């Protein structure tokens, strides 16, 4: 372990620095500005820098690594119990980092590269614009319904129908709204153009990344899920096995056991919400494909047969989560062991 450990409480402009050389209490403390903090990292001897995994932490981790320091990013929720004296200040937060880093059960977050954060930004922008687009479409449908004009569900259907309604002079729409509501349609089309540009950029990443290409060959994992995994996970070897990886995403049951009684409840939902939702949607598509293959008497793989058996025993929703867990484990194997996914030889669906 490094002789000097530095706890850093990050902020926008003022950084609290606490240093410790292995004693029970910090040996020194100081408050620095952004420029002073980078100068401090550049001229300090190599040390172990500990920060919370929060906003700007990955940037400062890369800066510290560039100057020869070893960096640990600790999950914020795991550091909070080490804040003592029942008060929260910049100093107590930085001192808590020095205590939390000694716990071997707290696993640090690997610092993300610039390429990973670029991918994450693309995904965040796409999600934001998709949410805004859905809100605008719902607003348009609600406005027209107030005048007795129902609009069917579905983004494409709603926009097409609304455009025809606003262009038809016989439909009872107030004159002022005929001028304003088409602007809402223009905004929706602009958002769709932006979303298409994001997806095109993600597709370009997929053509150059071998890991993304391997992950996309797994059923239920497409362009969005594969690129989101690569951007969010970072270092796949930080997870010892597939179950650990699925647990990190939050797809394993929450356990409340005591004595000889073992009780498994709902999934923990402890990981990244975006990743978990993508894997769940992919699992639902796998279930639909398996049901269609069975209905049409087409061959199904052993994975599809397993998912149908789980669905018959536990229902569709639980089967979807079980399938998402399975997809996460398969993704870990394909990624960590650098192997290609190949489905089992298909078996003929039962008549």
C-alpha positions in Angstrom: 0.0 0.0 0.0 1.2 3.6 -0.7 2.8 5.4 2.2 0.6 8.4 1.7 -3.2 8.2 1.3 -5.0 11.4 0.1 -8.8 11.7 0.6 -10.4 14.3 -1.8 -13.9 15.7 -1.4 -14.7 16.9 -4.9 -16.7 20.0 -5.7 -17.1 22.5 -8.5 -14.6 25.1 -7.4 -13.2 24.2 -3.9 -11.6 20.8 -3.0 -11.0 19.5 0.5 -7.8 17.6 0.8 -7.0 15.3 3.7 -3.7 13.4 3.9 -2.8 10.4 6.1 0.4 8.4 6.5 -1.2 5.4 8.2 -2.1 6.9 11.5 -5.5 6.7 13.1 -6.2 10.4 12.4 -5.4 12.6 9.3 -2.0 14.3 9.4 -2.9 17.3 7.4 -5.7 19.1 5.6 -6.1 21.9 3.1 -8.6 23.6 0.8 -7.7 24.1 -2.9 -9.2 25.7 -6.0 -9.4 23.8 -9.3 -6.1 25.1 -10.6 -4.4 24.6 -7.2 -5.7 21.0 -7.0 -4.2 20.1 -10.3 -0.9 21.8 -9.3 -1.0 19.8 -6.1 -1.4 16.5 -8.0 1.4 17.4 -10.4 4.0 18.2 -7.7 3.0 15.7 -5.0 5.0 12.5 -4.7 3.1 9.3 -5.9 0.3 8.5 -3.5 -3.0 6.7 -3.2 -5.7 9.2 -4.1 -9.2 8.3 -2.9 -12.4 10.0 -4.2 -16.1 9.4 -4.4 -17.4 8.1 -7.7 -19.5 11.1 -8.5 -19.6 14.0 -11.0 -16.2 14.9 -12.5 -14.5 12.1 -10.5 -13.5 10.1 -13.6 -11.9 13.3 -15.1 -9.9 13.9 -11.9 -9.0 10.2 -11.7 -7.4 10.4 -15.1 -5.6 13.6 -14.2 -4.2 11.9 -11.0 -3.2 8.8 -12.9 -1.4 11.0 -15.5 0.8 12.3 -12.7 1.7 8.9 -11.4 -0.9 8.5 -8.5 -2.9 5.4 -7.8 -6.6 6.2 -7.7 -9.6 4.6 -6.0 -13.1 5.7 -6.7 -15.5 4.6 -4.0 -19.3 4.3 -4.4 -20.9 7.2 -2.6 -23.5 5.1 -0.8 -20.7 3.0 0.7 -18.8 6.0 2.0 -21.7 7.7 3.8 -21.7 5.4 6.9 -18.1 6.4 7.7 -19.1 10.1 8.2 -18.7 10.6 11.9 -19.9 13.1 14.5 -23.4 13.3 12.9 -22.4 16.2 10.8 -21.6 16.6 7.1 -18.8 18.9 6.1 -16.2 18.8 3.4 -13.6 17.7 5.9 -15.7 14.9 7.4 -16.5 13.7 3.9 -12.8 13.6 2.9 -11.9 11.9 6.2 -14.6 9.3 5.7 -12.9 8.3 2.5 -9.7 7.5 4.3 -11.7 5.2 6.6 -13.8 3.6 3.9 -10.8 2.7 1.6 -9.5 0.4 4.4 -12.5 -1.8 4.0 -11.7 -4.6 1.6 -15.4 -5.3 1.0 -15.9 -2.0 -0.7 -14.9 -2.5 -4.3 -13.7 0.7 -6.1 -15.2 1.9 -9.3 -12.7 1.6 -12.3 -12.1 5.1 -13.7 -13.6 5.5 -17.1 -11.7 6.5 -20.2 -12.6 9.4 -22.4 -14.0 7.0 -25.0 -16.3 5.4 -22.5 -17.6 8.8 -21.2 -18.1 9.8 -24.8 -20.4 6.8 -25.4 -22.2 7.4 -22.1 -22.9 11.0 -23.2 -24.4 9.8 -26.5 -26.7 7.4 -24.6 -27.7 10.1 -22.1 -28.5 12.5 -24.9 -30.5 10.0 -26.7 -32.5 9.1 -23.6 -33.2 12.8 -22.9 -34.4 13.4 -26.4 -36.5 10.3 -26.4 -38.2 11.4 -23.2 -38.7 14.9 -24.6 -40.2 13.5 -27.8 -42.6 11.3 -25.9 -43.7 14.3 -23.8 -44.3 16.5 -26.9 -46.4 13.7 -28.6 -48.5 13.3 -25.5 -49.0 17.0 -25.3 -50.1 17.2 -28.9 -52.6 14.3 -28.4 -53.9 15.9 -25.2 -54.5 19.3 -26.9 -56.4 17.8 -29.8 -58.5 15.6 -27.5 -59.7 18.7 -25.7 -61.5 19.6 -28.9 -63.0 16.2 -29.4 -60.3 15.0 -31.9 -59.0 11.6 -30.7 -55.5 10.6 -31.8 -54.4 6.9 -31.7 -51.5 5.8 -29.7 -48.0 5.3 -31.2 -45.5 7.9 -32.1 -45.6 7.5 -35.9 -49.4 7.2 -36.0 -50.0 10.2 -33.7 -47.7 12.5 -35.7 -49.1 11.5 -39.1 -52.7 11.7 -37.9 -52.2 15.1 -36.2 -50.6 16.5 -39.4 -53.6 15.5 -41.5 -56.0 16.9 -38.9 -54.3 20.3 -38.8 -54.2 20.4 -42.6 -57.9 19.6 -42.9 -59.9 22.8 -42.8 -63.1 20.9 -42.0 -61.9 19.7 -38.7 -63.0 22.0 -35.8 -59.6 23.2 -34.6 -59.4 26.9 -33.5 -57.6 29.1 -35.9 -54.8 30.2 -33.6 -54.0 26.6 -32.7 -53.7 25.8 -36.4 -50.8 28.2 -36.5 -49.1 27.0 -33.2 -49.6 23.2 -33.2 -47.7 22.6 -36.4 -44.6 24.1 -34.6 -45.0 21.3 -32.1 -44.9 18.8 -35.0 -41.7 20.5 -36.3 -40.1 20.2 -32.9 -41.0 16.4 -32.8 -39.4 15.9 -36.2 -36.3 17.8 -35.2 -36.0 15.5 -32.1 -36.3 12.5 -34.3 -33.5 13.8 -36.5 -31.3 14.2 -33.5 -32.0 10.8 -32.2 -31.2 9.3 -35.6 -27.9 11.1 -35.6 -27.1 9.6 -32.2 -27.9 6.1 -33.3 -25.7 6.6 -36.4 -22.8 7.6 -34.2 -23.4 4.5 -32.0 -23.4 2.4 -35.2 -20.1 3.7 -36.2 -18.7 2.8 -32.8 -20.0 -0.7 -33.2 -18.2 -1.2 -36.5 -14.8 -0.4 -34.8 -15.2 -2.2 -31.5 -14.7 -5.9 -31.3 -16.4 -6.3 -27.9 -19.5 -4.6 -29.2 -19.6 -6.9 -32.2 -19.3 -10.0 -30.0 -22.0 -8.8 -27.6 -24.4 -8.0 -30.5 -24.4 -11.7 -31.5 -26.1 -12.6 -28.2 -29.9 -12.8 -28.6 -31.6 -9.9 -27.0 -28.5 -7.6 -27.1 -28.6 -5.1 -29.8 -26.7 -1.9 -30.7 -28.0 0.1 -27.7 -27.4 -2.6 -25.1 -23.9 -3.5 -26.4 -22.6 0.0 -26.5 -24.2 0.9 -23.1 -22.4 -2.2 -21.6 -19.0 -1.2 -23.0 -19.5 2.4 -21.9 -20.8 1.7 -18.4 -18.9 -1.4 -17.3 -15.4 -0.4 -18.2 -13.2 -3.2 -16.8 -15.1 -6.5 -17.1 -12.4 -8.4 -15.2 -13.4 -6.5 -12.1 -16.2 -9.0 -11.8 -15.2 -12.5 -10.8 -18.0 -14.3 -12.5 -21.3 -13.9 -14.4 -23.4 -14.0 -11.2 -21.3 -11.2 -9.7 -21.9 -9.2 -12.9 -25.7 -9.8 -12.9 -25.8 -8.9 -9.2 -24.0 -5.6 -9.9 -26.6 -4.7 -12.5 -29.3 -5.5 -9.9 -30.8 -8.6 -11.5 -30.4 -11.0 -8.6 -32.9 -11.5 -5.7 -32.7 -9.5 -2.5 -32.1 -12.0 0.3 -33.6 -11.7 3.8 -32.5 -14.9 5.6 -32.1 -15.8 9.2 -31.2 -19.1 10.9 -32.3 -22.0 8.8 -34.9 -20.1 6.9 -33.8 -18.6 3.6 -36.0 -16.0 1.9 -35.4 -14.6 -1.5 -37.5 -11.6 -2.5 -37.6 -9.2 -5.5 -34.6 -8.2 -7.5 -32.2 -5.8 -5.7 -32.3 -3.1 -8.4 -29.0 -2.1 -7.0 -27.2 -1.3 -10.3 -27.5 1.0 -13.3 -31.2 1.5 -14.1 -30.5 2.1 -17.8 -28.6 -1.1 -18.3 -31.2 -3.1 -16.4 -34.0 -1.7 -18.5 -32.2 -2.4 -21.7 -31.4 -6.0 -20.7 -35.0 -6.5 -19.6 -36.4 -5.2 -22.9 -34.1 -7.5 -24.7 -35.2 -10.4 -22.6 -38.8 -9.7 -23.4 -38.0 -9.7 -27.1 -36.4 -13.1 -26.7 -39.5 -14.5 -25.0 -41.7 -13.2 -27.8 -39.4 -14.7 -30.4 -39.4 -18.1 -28.6 -43.2 -18.1 -28.4 -43.6 -17.2 -32.1 -41.1 -20.0 -33.0 -43.1 -22.5 -30.9 -46.4 -21.4 -32.4 -45.1 -21.7 -35.9 -43.5 -25.1 -35.3 -40.0 -23.7 -35.9 -36.8 -25.0 -34.2 -36.0 -23.4 -30.9 -32.7 -23.3 -29.1 -32.1 -24.7 -25.6 -32.0 -21.2 -24.2 -35.4 -20.4 -25.8 -36.8 -23.7 -24.4 -35.5 -22.8 -21.0 -37.1 -19.4 -21.1 -40.5 -20.8 -22.1 -40.4 -23.3 -19.3 -39.7 -20.5 -16.8 -42.5 -18.5 -18.3 -44.9 -21.4 -17.9 -44.0 -21.9 -14.2 -43.6 -18.3 -13.1 -45.3 -16.1 -15.5 -44.2 -13.6 -18.2 -42.7 -10.9 -16.0 -40.6 -13.2 -13.8 -39.4 -15.1 -16.9 -38.3 -11.8 -18.5 -36.2 -10.9 -15.4 -34.8 -14.4 -15.3 -33.9 -14.1 -19.0 -32.3 -10.7 -18.4 -30.2 -12.3 -15.7 -29.2 -15.1 -18.1 -28.3 -12.5 -20.8 -26.0 -10.6 -18.3 -24.2 -13.8 -17.5 -23.7 -14.8 -21.1 -22.4 -11.2 -21.8 -19.9 -11.6 -19.1 -18.6 -14.9 -20.5 -18.4 -13.6 -24.1 -16.6 -10.4 -22.9 -14.3 -11.7 -20.2 -13.2 -14.9 -22.0 -13.1 -13.3 -25.4 -15.2 -16.0 -27.1 -18.0 -15.9 -29.7 -21.5 -16.7 -28.7 -23.0 -19.7 -30.5 -26.5 -21.0 -29.8 -26.9 -24.6 -29.0 -28.1 -26.9 -31.9 -31.8 -26.1 -32.2 -34.3 -28.7 -31.1 -37.7 -29.1 -32.8 -40.5 -27.5 -30.9 -43.0 -29.9 -29.4 -46.2 -30.3 -31.3 
